[in-house]
Amino acid sequence: MKHSQAIALLVALASSAAASQAFAQSAPYPGEDPAKLFGYEIDARETDSTRVAEKALRAVQRARETAEEVRMVFGANRFHFVALKPDIMDMVAPELAKRESDVSRLQAAIESSALFYTAMRSEGVAASDVIGAELADAESGLSSEKRVTIYLAP
């Protein structure tokens, strides 16, 4: 082996060892809470109020616009998961049937966002359960940071 080849081999080995440590440090440990990692709170509850039904209906109606917004969200300080009861789903079902492609688009946007996907995964929620989402500005006032409410089918 020539001297220049030996040096090239040593440089390649040294850089790969340094790179592997950098990758290992950037990945979260298994079992590490993603909420702490990304800096958001999670609130999950089931509810049956009329106000929630109205908000869920509005979220279904805005599914297409919300899908576009989800793609631009880089931070969230709160995720609120609302599991809808069957009687609320009955009220939302006609609108859901009309906007099926919009809701599918929203589900795809949520699934492709690392922030949303991680929050949902930590709560055991599948994107296919999402029927709507509501994004509100966070206290920081940054347009890319939101408070998120996700409405889920039972």
C-alpha positions in Angstrom: 0.0 0.0 0.0 1.3 3.4 -0.9 1.8 6.1 1.6 -0.9 8.3 0.1 -3.4 5.4 0.1 -2.6 4.7 3.8 -3.2 8.3 4.7 -6.5 8.4 2.8 -7.6 5.2 4.5 -6.8 6.6 8.0 -8.6 9.9 7.2 -11.7 7.9 6.0 -11.7 5.8 9.1 -11.3 8.7 11.5 -14.0 10.8 9.8 -16.5 7.9 9.9 -15.9 7.3 13.6 -16.5 11.0 14.3 -19.6 11.0 12.2 -21.1 7.9 13.8 -20.8 9.6 17.2 -22.5 12.7 16.0 -25.4 10.7 14.6 -25.7 8.7 17.8 -25.9 11.9 19.9 -28.6 13.5 17.7 -31.0 10.6 17.9 -33.3 10.5 20.9 -32.8 7.6 23.3 -35.5 4.9 23.2 -37.9 5.7 25.9 -37.1 9.4 26.0 -40.2 11.5 26.1 -40.7 13.3 22.8 -42.7 16.1 24.5 -39.6 17.0 26.4 -37.4 16.6 23.3 -39.6 19.0 21.2 -40.7 21.1 24.1 -44.5 20.7 24.0 -47.3 19.6 26.4 -49.8 16.9 25.6 -53.3 16.9 26.8 -55.6 14.0 25.8 -59.2 13.7 26.8 -62.6 12.5 25.6 -65.4 14.9 25.7 -69.1 15.2 24.6 -70.0 18.9 24.7 -71.9 20.7 22.0 -69.1 23.3 21.8 -66.6 20.5 21.0 -68.9 19.2 18.3 -69.1 22.6 16.7 -65.3 23.0 16.8 -64.8 19.5 15.3 -67.2 20.3 12.5 -65.4 23.5 11.7 -62.1 21.6 11.8 -63.4 19.1 9.2 -64.6 21.9 7.0 -61.1 23.5 7.2 -59.2 20.3 6.6 -57.7 21.3 3.3 -56.4 24.7 4.6 -55.2 23.1 7.8 -53.2 20.5 5.8 -51.3 23.4 4.2 -50.7 25.1 7.6 -49.4 21.8 9.1 -46.6 21.8 6.5 -45.4 25.2 7.8 -45.5 24.5 11.5 -42.0 24.0 13.0 -42.9 24.2 16.7 -45.8 23.6 19.0 -46.1 24.3 22.7 -49.2 22.2 23.2 -50.9 19.3 21.6 -54.5 18.6 22.7 -56.1 15.3 21.5 -59.9 15.2 21.6 -61.4 11.7 21.2 -64.9 12.3 19.9 -67.8 10.2 21.3 -70.1 8.4 18.8 -72.9 10.9 19.1 -70.6 13.8 18.1 -69.3 11.7 15.2 -72.9 11.2 14.1 -73.2 15.0 13.9 -69.9 15.4 12.0 -70.3 12.4 9.7 -72.2 14.1 6.8 -69.5 16.8 6.5 -66.8 14.2 6.9 -68.3 12.2 4.0 -68.3 15.4 1.8 -64.7 16.3 2.6 -63.1 12.9 2.6 -60.2 13.8 0.2 -59.5 17.0 2.3 -59.3 14.9 5.5 -57.0 12.4 3.8 -54.8 15.3 2.7 -54.7 16.5 6.3 -53.8 13.0 7.6 -51.0 12.8 5.1 -49.6 16.2 6.1 -49.7 15.2 9.8 -48.0 11.9 9.2 -45.2 13.6 7.2 -44.5 16.2 9.9 -41.9 14.9 12.4 -43.4 17.2 15.1 -47.0 16.0 14.7 -46.0 12.4 14.0 -43.9 12.2 17.2 -46.6 13.7 19.4 -49.2 11.4 18.0 -47.0 8.3 18.3 -46.2 9.1 22.0 -50.0 9.0 22.7 -50.6 5.9 20.5 -52.7 7.8 18.0 -52.7 6.9 14.3 -53.0 9.6 11.6 -55.9 7.6 10.1 -57.9 8.4 13.3 -57.6 12.2 12.7 -60.7 13.8 11.3 -59.7 17.5 11.8 -57.2 19.8 13.5 -57.2 23.3 14.8 -54.1 25.4 14.9 -53.9 28.5 17.0 -51.0 30.9 17.5 -48.8 30.2 20.5 -48.1 32.7 23.2 -44.7 33.4 21.6 -46.5 35.1 18.7 -44.4 33.3 16.1 -46.4 32.2 13.1 -44.5 29.0 12.8 -45.2 27.9 16.5 -48.7 26.8 17.3 -51.1 25.3 19.9 -52.6 22.3 18.3 -56.0 20.6 18.8 -56.5 17.3 17.0 -60.0 15.7 16.7 -60.0 12.0 16.6 -62.6 9.5 15.5 -63.6 6.9 18.1 
